[in-house]
């Protein structure tokens, strides 16, 4: 990433099935400097798709208000993430004649338009056109064709499309919350910016982002995105399995998963028992930690098998030196990398976004540590994407894309003081419905 140019400040808005997160930051010489973050439970989405406009708008407003309070600013423009089972990716090709016998920006624009001209259903629209490689005359393998001499320009693209209504509903929710979407960005692409290195993308790597409603997948090789897919299962599927398999309430199932869950049953002892409070004076329910792990392992194996199927379908199974990088909220499950390695035979690691974060002394220590969690990989990735876009537009001498308007110093100081009081309470971004003392080991 380039060094700071004018301190461009941008906002990434991660609209997920489980949570909605707004992150305010800027690029510094030491990395991404987070100056504000807000997170609120998501109430209006199912499997990444909006099912309740009002509830989604309310959650976005709450998350943005928290970020504004912390950053001491007013957010007006955001880089919004999109995901969901409606997302589809496919490859396309475009061919055009080079007008002036030298490839210029206009020629690249025309070849992109030619690739987008592929027939897609009327109920779908293109979200991203991602170049894989260019061919000038007979010279292939070109990543940057500008300025090259030739008479014919060809290009291979990976095109990502989404359902028109799903895209419009996301944009409508952001608009109704009083915000403008600067750009809509596919969430696994954003996550890849925060957890993958350039070396891994060059060697060949699979990004697996396990969210609440869906599991997103992106395959990179030779620094180029080769394949994308969305699997309609995620952390919420595991929670539902626990709810039904252990006969507990949904909030209890979520707490069991996050506090005692494991992706490998054999890694747990037979004599470990969890005591779940009963309803309205009923006797507590005893659940074996090992049996809980069996329920979780069954669903996680199904998700990983779907991932492995997509890897084999892409044709890059034997070219993935970097293995698999797991991120998202679901990546916090214990023993998950071992299960992924067992099912796929590929090396696996957890992807953390901390390597791109600069230490901000204004952030409380617990806030900074929480930002390192895989669950914030998409939000920080959207922030990185936004900074990259802002720098590209600045270099092109286009209009400013500043995402926020600074509040006067006195008001900003007052906002920081109020946030400091909130931090003193030790409150987390998303509070659990069940307290630790409700459980007896």
C-alpha positions as CSV (number, residue, x, y, z in Angstrom):
1,X,0.0,0.0,0.0
2,X,1.2,3.5,-0.8
3,X,2.1,6.1,1.9
4,X,-0.5,8.5,3.1
5,X,-1.5,11.2,0.6
6,X,-3.4,13.9,2.3
7,X,-4.9,11.8,5.1
8,X,-7.9,10.6,3.2
9,X,-10.6,9.4,5.6
10,X,-13.1,6.7,4.5
11,X,-15.7,4.5,6.0
12,X,-16.4,0.8,5.4
13,X,-19.9,-0.5,6.1
14,X,-20.2,-4.3,6.5
15,X,-23.8,-5.3,6.3
16,X,-23.9,-8.9,7.5
17,X,-26.5,-11.4,8.5
18,X,-25.3,-11.4,12.2
19,X,-23.9,-7.9,12.6
20,X,-23.7,-4.5,10.9
21,X,-20.3,-2.8,11.4
22,X,-19.1,0.7,10.4
23,X,-15.4,1.3,10.6
24,X,-13.8,4.8,10.1
25,X,-10.1,5.0,9.3
26,X,-7.3,6.5,7.2
27,X,-4.0,5.3,5.7
28,X,-0.8,6.2,7.6
29,X,2.8,5.2,7.1
30,X,2.3,2.5,9.8
31,X,-0.8,1.0,8.3
32,X,-4.6,1.6,8.6
33,X,-5.3,4.0,11.5
34,X,-8.8,3.2,12.9
35,X,-10.4,6.3,14.4
36,X,-13.9,5.0,14.9
37,X,-15.9,1.8,15.0
38,X,-19.5,0.9,15.6
39,X,-21.2,-2.5,15.6
40,X,-24.8,-3.5,16.1
41,X,-26.7,-6.8,15.8
42,X,-28.3,-7.3,12.4
43,X,-32.0,-7.9,12.6
44,X,-33.2,-7.6,9.0
45,X,-31.1,-10.0,6.9
46,X,-31.3,-13.7,6.2
47,X,-28.4,-15.4,4.4
48,X,-27.0,-12.0,3.4
49,X,-30.2,-10.8,1.8
50,X,-32.4,-8.0,3.2
51,X,-35.8,-9.3,4.4
52,X,-36.8,-6.4,6.5
53,X,-36.0,-2.9,5.3
54,X,-36.9,-1.0,8.5
55,X,-35.0,-3.3,10.8
56,X,-31.9,-3.2,8.6
57,X,-32.0,0.6,8.4
58,X,-32.3,0.9,12.2
59,X,-29.3,-1.4,12.7
60,X,-27.2,0.6,10.2
61,X,-28.1,3.8,11.9
62,X,-27.1,2.4,15.3
63,X,-23.8,1.1,14.0
64,X,-23.0,4.4,12.2
65,X,-24.0,6.5,15.3
66,X,-21.5,4.5,17.4
67,X,-18.8,5.1,14.8
68,X,-19.5,8.8,14.6
69,X,-19.4,9.1,18.4
70,X,-16.1,7.4,18.6
71,X,-14.5,9.2,15.7
72,X,-15.9,12.6,16.5
73,X,-17.3,13.1,13.0
74,X,-20.4,13.0,10.8
75,X,-20.5,10.0,8.3
76,X,-22.1,10.8,5.0
77,X,-20.5,8.4,2.4
78,X,-19.6,4.7,2.8
79,X,-18.1,1.8,0.9
80,X,-20.7,-0.9,1.3
81,X,-20.2,-4.7,1.3
82,X,-22.5,-7.1,-0.4
83,X,-22.8,-10.9,-0.2
84,X,-25.5,-13.5,-0.2
85,X,-26.6,-16.6,-2.0
86,X,-27.7,-14.6,-5.0
87,X,-24.1,-13.7,-5.9
88,X,-22.7,-15.5,-9.0
89,X,-19.3,-15.4,-10.7
90,X,-18.4,-16.4,-14.2
91,X,-15.6,-15.8,-16.7
92,X,-16.0,-13.7,-19.9
93,X,-13.8,-12.4,-22.7
94,X,-13.8,-9.1,-24.7
95,X,-12.0,-8.2,-28.0
96,X,-11.7,-4.7,-29.5
97,X,-9.6,-3.0,-32.2
98,X,-7.0,-0.5,-30.8
99,X,-7.8,2.8,-32.4
100,X,-4.4,4.7,-32.3
101,X,-2.2,1.5,-32.5
102,X,-1.4,2.2,-28.8
103,X,-3.5,0.9,-26.0
104,X,-5.1,3.8,-24.1
105,X,-7.6,4.1,-21.2
106,X,-10.5,4.4,-23.7
107,X,-9.5,1.0,-25.3
108,X,-9.5,-0.7,-21.9
109,X,-12.9,0.8,-21.2
110,X,-14.3,-0.5,-24.5
111,X,-12.9,-4.0,-23.9
112,X,-14.5,-4.1,-20.5
113,X,-17.8,-3.0,-22.0
114,X,-17.4,-5.8,-24.6
115,X,-16.9,-8.4,-21.8
116,X,-20.0,-7.1,-20.0
117,X,-22.1,-7.5,-23.1
118,X,-22.4,-11.2,-22.4
119,X,-26.1,-12.3,-22.0
120,X,-27.2,-12.4,-18.4
121,X,-30.8,-12.8,-17.1
122,X,-32.8,-9.6,-16.8
123,X,-33.2,-10.0,-13.1
124,X,-29.4,-9.8,-12.5
125,X,-26.9,-7.0,-12.7
126,X,-23.1,-6.8,-12.9
127,X,-21.4,-5.8,-9.6
128,X,-17.7,-6.3,-10.6
129,X,-15.7,-6.8,-13.8
130,X,-12.3,-8.1,-12.6
131,X,-9.5,-8.3,-15.2
132,X,-7.5,-11.5,-15.2
133,X,-5.2,-10.9,-18.1
134,X,-4.9,-8.9,-21.3
135,X,-3.6,-10.0,-24.8
136,X,-2.2,-7.4,-27.1
137,X,-2.1,-8.9,-30.6
138,X,-0.5,-12.3,-29.9
139,X,1.3,-11.3,-26.7
140,X,-0.6,-12.9,-23.7
141,X,-0.1,-12.8,-19.9
142,X,-0.2,-8.9,-19.8
143,X,-1.5,-7.4,-16.6
144,X,-1.1,-3.7,-17.5
145,X,-1.6,-3.0,-21.3
146,X,-1.6,0.8,-21.1
147,X,0.9,2.3,-23.5
148,X,1.6,-0.9,-25.4
149,X,1.7,-0.9,-29.2
150,X,-0.8,-3.1,-31.0
151,X,-3.9,-3.3,-33.2
152,X,-6.0,-5.8,-31.2
153,X,-6.8,-5.9,-27.5
154,X,-8.2,-9.0,-25.9
155,X,-9.0,-9.5,-22.2
156,X,-10.3,-12.2,-19.9
157,X,-12.5,-11.1,-17.0
158,X,-14.1,-12.6,-14.0
159,X,-17.6,-11.0,-13.8
160,X,-19.6,-11.0,-10.5
161,X,-23.3,-10.4,-10.7
162,X,-26.1,-10.2,-8.2
163,X,-29.9,-10.3,-8.1
164,X,-31.2,-6.8,-9.0
165,X,-33.8,-6.7,-6.2
166,X,-31.2,-7.8,-3.6
167,X,-28.7,-5.1,-4.8
168,X,-31.4,-2.4,-4.8
169,X,-32.6,-3.4,-1.3
170,X,-29.0,-3.0,0.1
171,X,-28.6,0.4,-1.5
172,X,-32.1,1.4,-0.4
173,X,-31.3,0.5,3.2
174,X,-28.0,2.5,3.1
175,X,-29.9,5.5,1.5
176,X,-32.7,5.4,4.1
177,X,-30.1,5.5,6.8
178,X,-29.0,8.9,5.4
179,X,-25.9,7.6,3.8
180,X,-24.5,7.6,0.2
181,X,-22.9,4.4,-1.1
182,X,-19.6,5.4,-2.8
183,X,-19.1,1.9,-4.1
184,X,-20.7,-1.6,-3.7
185,X,-17.9,-4.2,-3.0
186,X,-18.2,-8.0,-2.8
187,X,-17.4,-8.9,0.7
188,X,-14.9,-11.8,0.1
189,X,-12.9,-9.4,-2.1
190,X,-12.8,-7.0,0.7
191,X,-11.8,-9.7,3.2
192,X,-9.0,-10.8,0.9
193,X,-7.4,-7.3,1.2
194,X,-7.3,-7.5,5.0
195,X,-6.1,-11.0,5.6
196,X,-4.1,-12.2,2.5
197,X,-0.6,-11.2,1.5
198,X,0.5,-10.5,-2.1
199,X,2.8,-13.5,-1.8
200,X,-0.1,-15.8,-1.0
201,X,-2.2,-14.4,-3.9
202,X,0.7,-15.0,-6.2
203,X,1.4,-18.6,-4.9
204,X,-2.3,-19.6,-5.0
205,X,-4.6,-19.4,-2.1
206,X,-8.3,-19.9,-1.1
207,X,-10.1,-17.4,1.1
208,X,-13.0,-18.9,3.0
209,X,-15.1,-16.2,4.8
210,X,-17.5,-17.9,7.2
211,X,-20.2,-15.5,8.1
212,X,-23.5,-15.8,9.9
213,X,-25.7,-16.6,6.9
214,X,-23.3,-17.6,4.1
215,X,-19.7,-18.8,3.5
216,X,-18.0,-16.8,0.8
217,X,-15.1,-18.2,-1.2
218,X,-12.5,-16.6,-3.4
219,X,-9.6,-18.3,-5.2
220,X,-6.4,-16.4,-6.2
221,X,-3.5,-17.6,-8.4
222,X,-0.6,-15.6,-9.8
223,X,-2.0,-12.5,-8.1
224,X,-5.3,-12.7,-10.0
225,X,-8.8,-13.7,-8.8
226,X,-9.8,-16.9,-10.6
227,X,-13.0,-18.1,-8.9
228,X,-15.7,-17.0,-6.5
229,X,-18.6,-18.8,-4.9
230,X,-21.2,-18.3,-2.1
231,X,-22.2,-21.3,0.0
232,X,-25.7,-20.8,1.6
233,X,-24.5,-22.1,5.0
234,X,-22.7,-20.3,7.8
235,X,-22.5,-19.8,11.6
236,X,-26.3,-19.5,12.0
237,X,-26.7,-23.0,10.5
238,X,-24.5,-24.3,13.3
239,X,-26.5,-22.5,15.9
240,X,-29.7,-23.9,14.6
241,X,-28.3,-27.5,14.6
242,X,-27.3,-27.0,18.3
243,X,-30.7,-25.6,19.1
244,X,-32.4,-28.6,17.7
245,X,-29.8,-31.2,18.6
246,X,-29.5,-30.1,22.3
247,X,-33.1,-28.9,22.7
248,X,-32.2,-25.4,24.0
249,X,-33.2,-21.8,23.2
250,X,-31.6,-20.1,20.2
251,X,-29.7,-17.6,22.4
252,X,-28.4,-20.4,24.6
253,X,-27.3,-22.3,21.4
254,X,-25.3,-19.3,20.2
255,X,-23.6,-19.0,23.6
256,X,-22.8,-22.7,23.7
257,X,-21.3,-22.5,20.3
258,X,-19.1,-19.4,21.0
259,X,-18.0,-20.4,24.5
260,X,-17.7,-24.2,24.4
261,X,-17.9,-25.2,20.7
262,X,-15.3,-27.2,18.9
263,X,-15.0,-28.4,15.3
264,X,-13.4,-31.6,16.3
265,X,-15.2,-33.9,18.8
266,X,-12.2,-36.1,19.5
267,X,-10.4,-33.1,20.9
268,X,-12.8,-33.0,23.9
269,X,-13.0,-35.1,27.0
270,X,-15.9,-37.4,27.7
271,X,-16.5,-36.1,31.3
272,X,-16.9,-32.4,30.5
273,X,-20.5,-31.3,31.1
274,X,-22.2,-27.9,30.6
275,X,-25.2,-27.0,32.8
276,X,-27.8,-24.9,30.9
277,X,-30.4,-23.0,33.0
278,X,-33.9,-24.3,32.7
279,X,-37.0,-22.2,31.8
280,X,-39.0,-20.6,34.5
281,X,-37.8,-22.7,37.4
282,X,-37.4,-25.9,35.5
283,X,-34.4,-28.1,36.2
284,X,-31.1,-27.2,34.4
285,X,-30.2,-29.2,31.3
286,X,-26.9,-31.1,31.2
287,X,-25.0,-31.2,27.9
288,X,-21.8,-33.1,27.1
289,X,-19.1,-30.9,25.5
290,X,-18.2,-33.8,23.3
291,X,-21.8,-34.3,22.1
292,X,-21.9,-30.6,21.4
293,X,-18.8,-30.9,19.3
294,X,-20.3,-33.8,17.3
295,X,-23.2,-31.6,16.3
296,X,-20.9,-28.7,15.3
297,X,-18.5,-31.0,13.5
298,X,-21.2,-32.5,11.3
299,X,-22.3,-29.1,10.0
300,X,-18.8,-27.7,9.6
301,X,-17.8,-30.8,7.6
302,X,-20.7,-30.2,5.3
303,X,-19.6,-26.6,4.7
304,X,-16.0,-27.5,4.2
305,X,-17.0,-30.2,1.7
306,X,-18.9,-27.6,-0.3
307,X,-15.7,-25.4,-0.2
308,X,-13.7,-28.4,-1.4
309,X,-16.1,-29.0,-4.3
310,X,-15.7,-25.4,-5.4
311,X,-11.9,-25.7,-5.3
312,X,-12.0,-28.8,-7.4
313,X,-14.5,-27.3,-9.9
314,X,-12.2,-24.2,-10.3
315,X,-9.4,-26.4,-11.7
316,X,-6.8,-24.9,-9.3
317,X,-6.7,-27.6,-6.7
318,X,-3.1,-28.6,-7.5
319,X,-1.9,-25.0,-7.7
320,X,-2.7,-23.7,-4.2
321,X,0.7,-23.4,-2.5
322,X,-0.8,-20.9,0.0
323,X,-3.5,-23.4,1.0
324,X,-6.7,-22.1,2.7
325,X,-7.1,-19.0,4.8
326,X,-10.2,-19.0,7.0
327,X,-11.7,-15.7,8.3
328,X,-15.1,-14.3,9.4
329,X,-16.9,-14.8,12.7
330,X,-17.1,-18.6,12.1
331,X,-13.3,-18.8,12.0
332,X,-13.2,-18.3,15.7
333,X,-14.4,-21.9,16.3
334,X,-11.8,-24.0,18.0
335,X,-9.9,-26.7,16.0
336,X,-11.4,-25.5,12.7
337,X,-8.0,-25.3,10.8
338,X,-7.4,-28.9,11.8
339,X,-10.8,-30.0,10.4
340,X,-10.2,-28.0,7.2
341,X,-6.8,-29.7,6.7
342,X,-8.3,-33.1,7.3
343,X,-11.2,-32.7,4.8
344,X,-9.3,-30.9,2.0
345,X,-5.7,-32.0,2.5
346,X,-4.6,-28.4,2.1
347,X,-2.7,-26.3,4.6
348,X,-5.0,-24.0,6.6
349,X,-4.6,-21.0,8.9
350,X,-6.9,-18.3,10.4
351,X,-6.8,-14.9,8.7
352,X,-6.5,-12.0,11.1
353,X,-6.7,-8.3,9.8
354,X,-4.2,-7.0,12.5
355,X,-1.2,-6.8,10.1
356,X,-2.8,-3.8,8.4
357,X,-3.7,-2.0,11.6
358,X,-1.7,0.9,13.0
359,X,-1.7,1.3,16.8
360,X,-4.0,4.2,17.7
361,X,-3.4,5.5,21.2
362,X,-6.9,7.0,21.3
363,X,-8.5,3.6,21.1
364,X,-9.0,1.7,24.3
365,X,-6.9,-1.5,24.5
366,X,-9.9,-3.8,24.6
367,X,-11.3,-2.1,21.4
368,X,-8.0,-2.4,19.6
369,X,-7.7,-6.1,20.5
370,X,-11.2,-6.8,19.4
371,X,-10.5,-5.3,16.0
372,X,-7.9,-8.0,15.4
373,X,-10.7,-10.6,15.4
374,X,-11.5,-12.4,12.1
375,X,-15.1,-11.1,12.5
376,X,-13.9,-7.6,11.5
377,X,-11.9,-8.8,8.5
378,X,-14.6,-7.7,6.0
379,X,-15.1,-4.3,7.6
380,X,-11.4,-3.5,7.6
381,X,-11.1,-4.9,4.1
382,X,-13.8,-2.5,2.9
383,X,-11.9,0.3,4.5
384,X,-8.7,-0.7,2.7
385,X,-10.6,-0.9,-0.6
386,X,-12.1,2.5,0.0
387,X,-8.6,4.0,0.7
388,X,-7.3,2.4,-2.5
389,X,-10.2,3.8,-4.6
390,X,-9.7,7.3,-3.0
391,X,-6.0,7.3,-3.9
392,X,-6.7,6.1,-7.4
393,X,-9.2,8.9,-7.9
394,X,-6.8,11.4,-6.3
395,X,-4.1,10.4,-8.8
396,X,-6.5,10.8,-11.6
397,X,-7.3,14.3,-10.4
398,X,-11.0,13.5,-10.0
399,X,-13.4,15.0,-7.4
400,X,-12.7,14.4,-3.8
401,X,-14.2,11.2,-2.2
402,X,-13.9,12.2,1.4
403,X,-16.3,10.0,3.3
404,X,-16.8,12.3,6.4
405,X,-17.2,15.9,7.4
406,X,-15.2,16.9,10.4
407,X,-17.1,18.2,13.4
408,X,-15.7,21.4,15.0
409,X,-13.0,20.7,17.7
410,X,-15.2,21.5,20.7
411,X,-17.9,19.1,19.6
412,X,-15.3,16.4,18.7
413,X,-13.8,16.8,22.1
414,X,-17.2,16.4,23.7
415,X,-17.9,13.3,21.7
416,X,-14.6,11.7,22.7
417,X,-15.3,12.4,26.4
418,X,-18.7,10.7,26.1
419,X,-17.1,7.7,24.4
420,X,-14.5,7.5,27.2
421,X,-17.3,7.2,29.7
422,X,-18.8,4.3,27.7
423,X,-15.4,2.6,27.6
424,X,-15.1,2.8,31.4
425,X,-18.2,0.5,31.7
426,X,-16.3,-2.2,29.9
427,X,-19.2,-2.7,27.4
428,X,-18.5,-4.9,24.4
429,X,-19.8,-4.0,20.9
430,X,-22.3,-6.8,20.8
431,X,-23.6,-7.9,24.2
432,X,-24.4,-11.6,24.9
433,X,-27.9,-12.5,26.0
434,X,-26.5,-15.1,28.5
435,X,-24.0,-14.2,31.3
436,X,-21.1,-16.4,32.2
437,X,-22.5,-17.1,35.6
438,X,-25.5,-18.7,34.1
439,X,-23.2,-21.7,33.3
440,X,-21.8,-24.2,35.8
441,X,-18.9,-26.4,34.7
